Amino acid sequence: MPTIVNQGVSVIVSATPNVLLLGGTTEASALARMLAQAGVSATLSYAGRTATPRAQPVPVRVGGFGGVSGLATYLREHGVTHLVDATHPFAATMSAHAIEAARLAGIAHITLTRPAWTPVPGDRWQPAESIDAAIAALGGPARRVMLALGRMHVEAFAACPQHHYLLRFVDAPETMPSLPRHSLVIDRGPFTPEGDAALMREHGIEVVVCKNAGGSGAQAKLIAARALGLPVIMIERPCVPLGREVHDPAEVMRWLNHAAASTAERGV
């Protein structure tokens, strides 16, 4: 397989890409469909937090890689030429590992992520730099709180046991959350603003806690909170290493096509 040297690092360039797609997001699934339709060799990797992920049109692997070195070894051993990080915007560790592993393996890397949400008129957002900051913001009298965080970090909110929490999981948990007061809804999106507003009214929600995941797929709860005049404690995204970043699966396809065309033009 031909290589070129870019700033002292050998980078694999192939006219027939072999893509490893780090997924778990709506954008990753959309890109997987595009790759399959274009006949591009690709594997979609999940962290494995969802028990019943949606069926995909490309081969799927589940589980971790064993850190940066493990991921770099996987890239080399499986002849991966392009690494696409389409993990959740809060998967900062995995994103950092992806950038470094691609560098070590000498392959191309790109991040497919959603633009962060920004408040619009009518929103009542209170920014929080972290989960701990969001917990601190819940200090005070008991309220009915919608924790729109999935399963992760829920247990940390036991530090504020005075509240009644509404939880919504994709899968039923093997063990129930230890929050002393909570209601659990098992449901899978996409959700609608009307449906989320009805859910909030049914449970008497007074405040929503969520991560700034961005995109349109998870925005229904924000539109519902705005319509109901509810405050939102918005957990800001973690800092991640710089790298090439796009917001549309079609941009990744153009990136892959450009790499292949450039290789063909050089006659390699």
C-alpha positions, -999 to 999 in steps of 0.1 A, spaced: 0 0 0 15 34 -10 24 60 16 33 97 16 52 117 42 34 146 59 54 167 84 77 138 91 50 112 96 43 84 71 6 85 62 -11 56 44 -30 67 13 -52 43 -6 -74 46 -37 -96 19 -20 -103 32 15 -108 8 44 -126 28 71 -129 23 108 -159 43 120 -161 49 157 -198 52 163 -228 52 186 -244 84 172 -271 91 147 -244 107 125 -224 75 126 -253 54 114 -260 79 86 -224 77 75 -225 39 77 -254 38 52 -235 61 29 -204 40 30 -224 8 23 -242 24 -6 -209 36 -21 -193 2 -17 -166 14 7 -151 -12 30 -159 -1 65 -164 -14 101 -185 3 127 -172 1 162 -195 6 193 -184 11 229 -211 -14 239 -232 7 263 -264 0 245 -277 -36 248 -297 -35 215 -281 -12 190 -298 -7 157 -289 -30 128 -262 -16 105 -254 -21 68 -217 -26 75 -198 -51 98 -199 -41 135 -175 -47 164 -184 -40 200 -161 -31 229 -130 -12 237 -95 -14 221 -73 -12 251 -63 25 250 -42 43 224 -17 14 218 -45 -11 214 -64 11 189 -32 17 169 -25 -20 168 -60 -27 155 -56 -1 128 -24 -16 116 -35 -53 118 -68 -46 100 -53 -25 72 -74 5 81 -66 35 59 -91 61 73 -103 66 109 -136 84 114 -144 95 149 -182 98 151 -185 92 188 -206 113 212 -193 148 217 -188 139 254 -166 109 246 -135 130 251 -112 102 261 -120 81 230 -117 111 207 -82 119 222 -72 83 217 -84 83 181 -63 112 172 -32 98 187 -37 62 174 -42 75 139 -10 94 142 9 64 155 -6 42 127 1 68 101 -34 69 87 -59 97 79 -83 109 107 -114 130 107 -140 138 134 -177 138 125 -196 157 153 -226 178 158 -225 215 162 -231 225 198 -265 239 208 -268 276 214 -296 293 234 -324 311 215 -350 336 228 -372 319 254 -345 295 266 -336 296 304 -302 279 304 -278 278 333 -244 266 321 -225 240 340 -188 232 333 -191 196 345 -214 169 361 -202 181 395 -211 217 386 -246 205 375 -250 187 408 -240 218 427 -266 238 408 -293 215 421 -286 225 457 -316 238 476 -353 227 481 -367 196 465 -377 198 429 -388 174 402 -358 170 378 -356 154 344 -321 139 341 -316 137 303 -282 121 305 -289 84 297 -275 59 321 -241 75 326 -235 98 356 -270 92 370 -257 77 403 -237 109 410 -269 128 415 -276 108 447 -255 136 462 -288 156 459 -313 131 473 -340 157 481 -351 158 444 -374 134 425 -357 125 393 -372 114 360 -348 91 341 -352 79 305 -330 49 293 -329 31 260 -326 -3 277 -339 -15 311 -310 -16 335 -298 -48 352 -299 -31 385 -322 -2 394 -306 33 400 -299 40 436 -315 74 436 -339 74 465 -367 92 446 -370 86 408 -392 75 380 -378 54 351 -390 55 315 -376 30 290 -379 45 255 -358 49 224 -358 81 202 -363 99 180 -384 120 204 -406 149 195 -411 182 212 -448 175 217 -440 141 232 -413 154 255 -436 183 266 -463 158 275 -438 137 294 -426 167 314 -461 178 322 -471 142 333 -442 141 357 -444 177 369 -409 185 358 -395 218 372 -359 217 358 -341 197 331 -304 186 333 -287 177 300 -254 177 282 -248 199 252 -248 170 228 -258 192 198 -276 182 166 -313 178 159 -319 143 171 -318 151 208 -332 186 207 -368 178 214 -363 181 252 -349 217 248 -378 228 226 -402 213 251 -385 230 280 -386 263 262 -423 259 254 -430 251 291 -408 279 304 -386 254 323 -350 261 333 -323 239 318 -289 232 335 -267 227 304 -235 208 309 -209 222 285 -188 199 263 -153 188 274 -122 201 257 -108 177 231 -76 178 210 -77 198 178 -82 179 146 -101 180 113 -138 183 122 -169 182 100 -206 182 109 -222 163 80 -217 127 69 -216 139 33 -185 159 41 -168 127 53 -177 111 19 -162 141 1 -130 138 22 -127 101 13 -133 107 -24 -107 135 -24 -81 112 -9 -89 85 -34 -88 109 -63 -55 125 -52 -39 90 -50 -52 81 -85 -38 114 -99 -4 106 -86 -5 72 -102 0 53 -70 
